[in-house]
């Protein structure tokens, strides 16, 4: 009996705080699922991963815990992250799983060597033959098709679920970069805290996310949009419904937006003057899931004084860039960490 020969595949993984995406060489993006794992707290066994586990968030009993193994862009639980990576690899590779793949994972700029090593080890333990790490802003710049090799500066701001990463790129590399823990999850946390403080209403993470998507805006809009949120009254403990308008959401997330602007300003302050003039001419490109917040380009432009626009496919910039860098590993080797 002859067994089929399996060639080693290449996978690019955007290991996000909220969602993870997987790119496969020759196929493109084949998987996009929430970065959530449900674990039996008694046995420690993984019960569900991805979309199935996400449905359990905030709805589990004491024996079942739905958690995010990646917090603010870094691995918070090594074993659970390893299980999640293994699940993603098994799902996208199928029978080809017998040939261990080369995997490149995107990580936030500026994380420590210990945090980098945790991602590399989790990737190898999940079944990768070789593991590479690439910084989030560089991957986003590659995926957004910025002219990285050109002798002038381009700026990318990637706003994900747990992190915002900003970088100025020129002549094939990063000239200046920075990151802040101010992504989409921080928006949700700010909305939850605001609604509890102003309306004495306790809502969950999923309701805050829905409210942000339906009526959220980085700047006040007229006429205001409204949305009904459901939760628990903080005083009586009874179920309660409250109408929230878009300007309230804008007020709630304003401090988090301020942290995004501080990150961008920090990068621009370390940028050479010649490249600063290029950025004035070319503007700032915004990517990441949280770039879909209404009017965030107008907000950044008004605060920085430079034009800003959202990338063509903001959700997939990072994973596309990770895949392109893996396909051309010799070109990008000096920018990646390998194990």
KOLDO-301889 format. One line per field, with one value per residue (C-alpha): x negated, y, z negated; residue number from 0. Coordinates in steps of 0.02 Angstrom, whole numbers, plus 32768, in hexadecimal, padded with zeros to 4 digits. Each point is the difference from the previous one (the first is absolute). Layout:
N
px	[X; ...]
py	[Y; ...]
pz	[Z; ...]
seq	[NUM; ...]
This chain:
339
px	[8000; 7FBC; 8016; 800F; 7F6A; 8024; 7F98; 7FE2; 8076; 7FE4; 8079; 800C; 8060; 8041; 8011; 8074; 804A; 80B2; 7FF1; 7F7E; 7FE9; 7F9E; 7FB3; 7FC6; 7F84; 8058; 80AC; 8007; 8061; 805C; 8033; 8040; 803D; 800C; 7F65; 8065; 7FEB; 807C; 7FAA; 8048; 7FC0; 8005; 7FA0; 7FA4; 803E; 8022; 80BA; 8013; 7F96; 8028; 80B4; 804A; 7FA2; 802C; 80B9; 7FDA; 7FB3; 805E; 8078; 7F9D; 8017; 7F7C; 7FB6; 7FE9; 7F95; 7FFC; 7F61; 7F8C; 7F50; 7FBB; 8012; 7FCF; 7F9F; 7F96; 8016; 8057; 8017; 7F7A; 8058; 80A8; 7FAC; 7FA5; 80A6; 804F; 7F6F; 8008; 80BB; 7FE6; 7F74; 8066; 8097; 7FA6; 7F88; 806E; 7FA5; 7F68; 7FE7; 7F84; 7F82; 7FD3; 8017; 7F93; 805F; 7FEB; 805F; 801D; 7FDB; 800E; 7F6B; 7F99; 802F; 7F77; 7F8E; 8059; 80A8; 7FB6; 7FB9; 80AB; 8051; 7F74; 8008; 80BE; 7FF8; 7F7D; 805C; 809F; 7FA8; 7F9E; 7F5B; 7FB9; 8048; 7FE3; 803D; 801F; 802F; 80B5; 7FE0; 7F86; 8079; 808D; 7F95; 7FD6; 80B6; 803E; 7F89; 7F9F; 7F62; 7F8C; 7F67; 8014; 7F89; 808C; 8065; 80AB; 8061; 8071; 806E; 8049; 808B; 802A; 8063; 7F7C; 7F79; 7FE0; 7F5D; 7FBC; 7F65; 7FA7; 7FB0; 7F80; 7F7A; 8039; 800A; 804C; 7FBA; 8068; 8089; 8064; 8094; 8083; 807F; 8094; 8060; 80B4; 800B; 7FD4; 808E; 8077; 7FBF; 8016; 80B3; 802B; 7FB8; 8059; 80AC; 7FEE; 7FCA; 8082; 8095; 7FE2; 8009; 7F89; 7FE7; 7F91; 7F70; 8067; 8087; 7F7A; 7FB5; 80AB; 8023; 7F56; 8021; 80B3; 7FEE; 7F4A; 7FA0; 7F57; 804D; 80AC; 807D; 80A4; 8085; 7FD6; 8018; 8051; 7FFC; 8054; 7F8B; 8036; 7FAF; 8016; 802F; 7F6E; 8073; 8095; 7FA8; 8093; 7FF6; 8005; 8003; 7FB4; 7FF6; 7F4F; 7FD5; 7F65; 7FBD; 7FFE; 7F95; 7F8C; 7FEE; 7FDF; 7F74; 7FAD; 7F76; 7FD2; 7FF9; 7F8C; 7F88; 8003; 7FD2; 7F75; 7FB6; 8003; 7FB3; 7F77; 7FCE; 8005; 7F91; 7F75; 8011; 7F79; 803D; 7FE8; 8077; 807A; 8018; 8025; 8087; 804F; 8008; 8036; 806B; 801A; 8047; 806F; 801C; 8040; 80AE; 801B; 7FDC; 80B5; 803B; 8061; 7F9D; 7F5F; 7FA0; 804C; 7FD8; 7F49; 7FEE; 8048; 7F8F; 7F5E; 8016; 7FD9; 807B; 8030; 805F; 8033; 7FA6; 805A; 8017; 7FD9; 8034; 7F85; 7F69; 7F9E; 8021; 7FDD; 7F5E; 7FCF; 801F; 7FA0; 7F6B; 8002; 8006; 7F6A; 7FA6; 7F52; 802E; 804B; 7F93; 7FA4; 80A6; 8042; 7FD9; 7FEA; 8001]
py	[8000; 80AA; 8095; 80AF; 8073; 80A1; 8099; 807A; 8095; 80B2; 8055; 80B7; 801D; 80A6; 7FCC; 808A; 8026; 7FFB; 7F9E; 7F92; 7FEE; 7F7B; 8012; 7F65; 8009; 7FED; 8013; 80A9; 8021; 7F5F; 801A; 808F; 7FD3; 8051; 7FE6; 7FAA; 7F56; 7FAA; 7F98; 7F87; 804C; 7F57; 7F93; 808A; 7FB5; 8072; 7FF2; 807B; 807A; 8094; 8026; 7F77; 803E; 80B6; 7FD6; 7FCA; 80A6; 8040; 7F6D; 7F72; 7FB3; 7FE6; 7F63; 8048; 809A; 805C; 8067; 805E; 7FB5; 809E; 80A0; 80AA; 7FAD; 7F89; 7F4D; 7FFE; 7F44; 7F97; 7F56; 8044; 8066; 7F62; 7FA3; 808C; 8004; 7F42; 800B; 8085; 7F9B; 7F5F; 8059; 8052; 7F72; 7F65; 7F69; 806D; 800C; 7F6E; 8076; 8080; 80B1; 809A; 8083; 80BB; 8056; 80BA; 804E; 80B2; 8072; 8018; 7F62; 7FB3; 7F6F; 7F93; 8026; 7FDE; 7F5A; 7FCE; 8018; 7FA1; 7F6F; 7FF6; 7FFD; 7F75; 7F9B; 800F; 7FA3; 807E; 7FC9; 80B0; 8099; 80B7; 80A0; 80A4; 80A7; 8036; 80AD; 7FBB; 7F75; 8080; 8071; 7F6F; 7FC8; 80B1; 8006; 8095; 8025; 7FC2; 7FF4; 80B2; 8089; 8061; 7FE8; 7FAF; 7FEF; 7F71; 7FFB; 7F54; 8002; 7F4F; 7FB3; 8010; 8071; 8095; 7FFA; 8093; 8005; 806A; 7F95; 802E; 7FA9; 7F52; 8013; 8051; 80AE; 801F; 7F9D; 7FF5; 7FA7; 801C; 7F90; 8060; 7F93; 7FCA; 7FA5; 80A1; 8056; 7F7A; 800E; 80BE; 7FED; 7F81; 8072; 809B; 7FAD; 7FBD; 80AA; 806A; 7F88; 7F84; 7F76; 7F6C; 7FBD; 7F77; 8006; 7FC3; 8084; 8088; 7FC2; 8002; 80B0; 803C; 7FB5; 8040; 80B5; 801D; 8092; 804F; 80AE; 8041; 7FEF; 8056; 7FC1; 7F89; 7F45; 7F9B; 7F4A; 7F9D; 7F9F; 7F79; 7FD2; 7FFC; 8094; 8022; 8033; 7F89; 7F6F; 7FEE; 7FF6; 80AD; 804F; 80AA; 806B; 8041; 8081; 800D; 809C; 7FA3; 7F78; 8088; 804A; 7F53; 7FD0; 80AB; 7FD4; 7F64; 8065; 8076; 7F6F; 7FD6; 80B5; 7FFF; 7F65; 8050; 80A1; 7F9D; 7FAF; 80A3; 8054; 7F82; 800E; 805E; 80A6; 7FC7; 7F6F; 806D; 806B; 7F61; 7FCF; 80AD; 7FE5; 7F49; 7FF9; 7F77; 7F55; 7FAC; 7F43; 7F7F; 7FCC; 809C; 8071; 7FDC; 8073; 808D; 809D; 7FC3; 8041; 80AD; 7FFD; 7FD0; 8082; 808A; 7FD3; 7FE6; 8083; 7F82; 7FAE; 7F4E; 7F78; 7F4C; 7F79; 7FA5; 7F5F; 8032; 7F5B; 7F99; 8074; 7FAD; 7F4D; 8028; 8054; 7F6C; 7F8A; 806B; 800B; 7F43; 7FE3; 8075; 7FCD; 8022; 80B6; 801A; 7F8D; 808E; 8040; 7F5D; 7F92; 7F48; 7F60]
pz	[8000; 8030; 7F8D; 8048; 7FF1; 7FA4; 8021; 7F72; 8008; 7FC9; 7F89; 7FD1; 7F5D; 7FBF; 7F4A; 7FC6; 7F56; 8044; 80A4; 8052; 80BC; 805C; 80AD; 8061; 808F; 80A7; 7FB2; 7FA8; 7F5F; 7FD6; 7F4A; 7F95; 7F52; 7F54; 7F92; 7F78; 7FAD; 7F8B; 7F7A; 7F7F; 7F5D; 7FA7; 807D; 805F; 80A3; 8095; 802B; 8090; 8066; 806F; 8031; 7F94; 7F67; 8026; 7FEF; 7F4E; 7FC8; 7F68; 8007; 7FAE; 7F54; 7F7C; 804F; 80AF; 801F; 80A8; 8009; 8075; 7FFC; 8052; 7F9B; 8043; 808B; 7F95; 7FC5; 7F57; 7FF2; 8056; 7FFF; 8039; 808A; 8039; 8007; 8065; 807D; 8012; 8023; 8086; 8054; 7FFD; 804A; 8092; 802B; 7FF0; 8049; 8026; 7F43; 800A; 8050; 7F7C; 8044; 7FFC; 7F9C; 7FEF; 7F74; 7FEF; 7F55; 7FBC; 8013; 7F63; 7F9F; 7F94; 8031; 7F81; 8053; 80AD; 7FC4; 7FBA; 80AC; 8058; 7F85; 8008; 80BF; 8004; 7F7B; 8068; 808E; 8067; 8050; 7FFF; 7FA9; 802D; 7FAF; 805A; 7FB1; 8016; 804D; 8082; 8031; 800E; 806E; 8074; 8007; 8021; 8097; 7FC1; 8066; 7F77; 8072; 8041; 7FC5; 7FAB; 7F62; 7FEC; 7F5D; 7FCB; 7F65; 7FD9; 7F7E; 7FCA; 7F72; 7F7A; 8048; 8070; 805F; 8063; 806F; 8081; 8087; 8085; 8069; 7FD0; 7F44; 7F67; 7FDB; 7F65; 7FAA; 7F61; 7FB2; 7F7B; 7FAC; 8044; 807B; 801A; 7F59; 7FA6; 805E; 7FC0; 7F4E; 8005; 8040; 7F77; 7F78; 8045; 800A; 7F50; 7FBD; 805D; 800D; 7F71; 8082; 8007; 80B0; 8046; 807A; 8094; 7FE2; 7FF7; 80A3; 8054; 7FC1; 8042; 80AB; 800F; 7FC6; 7FCE; 804A; 7FDC; 8010; 7FD2; 808E; 8028; 8002; 7F73; 8016; 7F73; 7FCB; 7F76; 7F8E; 7F88; 7F5C; 7F43; 7F94; 7F8C; 7F70; 8009; 8055; 8078; 80BF; 8050; 80AC; 8023; 809E; 8021; 8084; 806D; 7FA8; 7F5B; 8050; 8046; 7F51; 7FB5; 8077; 8007; 7F80; 8064; 80A1; 7FA4; 7FE0; 80BB; 802A; 7F7D; 8052; 80AE; 7FBE; 7FA7; 80A5; 8062; 7F7D; 8023; 80BE; 8063; 8048; 80B4; 7FE5; 7F9F; 809B; 8064; 7F83; 8010; 80BD; 7FFD; 7F62; 7F80; 802C; 7F7C; 7FF6; 7F83; 7FC8; 7F96; 8096; 802E; 7F73; 8053; 8026; 7FB3; 8098; 7FE9; 7F46; 801B; 8089; 7F91; 7F6D; 8061; 8088; 808A; 8077; 7FD0; 805C; 7FDF; 8065; 808C; 7F9C; 7F4C; 7FAF; 8066; 8011; 7F74; 8034; 80B8; 7FD0; 7F93; 8091; 807D; 7F89; 7FE9; 80BD; 8012; 7F62; 8044; 8021; 7F54; 7F98; 7FA9; 7FBD; 7FB9; 7F6A; 8025; 7F9B]
seq	[0; 1; 2; 3; 4; 5; 6; 7; 8; 9; 10; 11; 12; 13; 14; 15; 16; 17; 18; 19; 20; 21; 22; 23; 24; 25; 26; 27; 28; 29; 30; 31; 32; 33; 34; 35; 36; 37; 38; 39; 40; 41; 42; 43; 44; 45; 46; 47; 48; 49; 50; 51; 52; 53; 54; 55; 56; 57; 58; 59; 60; 61; 62; 63; 64; 65; 66; 67; 68; 69; 70; 71; 72; 73; 74; 75; 76; 77; 78; 79; 80; 81; 82; 83; 84; 85; 86; 87; 88; 89; 90; 91; 92; 93; 94; 95; 96; 97; 98; 99; 100; 101; 102; 103; 104; 105; 106; 107; 108; 109; 110; 111; 112; 113; 114; 115; 116; 117; 118; 119; 120; 121; 122; 123; 124; 125; 126; 127; 128; 129; 130; 131; 132; 133; 134; 135; 136; 137; 138; 139; 140; 141; 142; 143; 144; 145; 146; 147; 148; 149; 150; 151; 152; 153; 154; 155; 156; 157; 158; 159; 160; 161; 162; 163; 164; 165; 166; 167; 168; 169; 170; 171; 172; 173; 174; 175; 176; 177; 178; 179; 180; 181; 182; 183; 184; 185; 186; 187; 188; 189; 190; 191; 192; 193; 194; 195; 196; 197; 198; 199; 200; 201; 202; 203; 204; 205; 206; 207; 208; 209; 210; 211; 212; 213; 214; 215; 216; 217; 218; 219; 220; 221; 222; 223; 224; 225; 226; 227; 228; 229; 230; 231; 232; 233; 234; 235; 236; 237; 238; 239; 240; 241; 242; 243; 244; 245; 246; 247; 248; 249; 250; 251; 252; 253; 254; 255; 256; 257; 258; 259; 260; 261; 262; 263; 264; 265; 266; 267; 268; 269; 270; 271; 272; 273; 274; 275; 276; 277; 278; 279; 280; 281; 282; 283; 284; 285; 286; 287; 288; 289; 290; 291; 292; 293; 294; 295; 296; 297; 298; 299; 300; 301; 302; 303; 304; 305; 306; 307; 308; 309; 310; 311; 312; 313; 314; 315; 316; 317; 318; 319; 320; 321; 322; 323; 324; 325; 326; 327; 328; 329; 330; 331; 332; 333; 334; 335; 336; 337; 338]
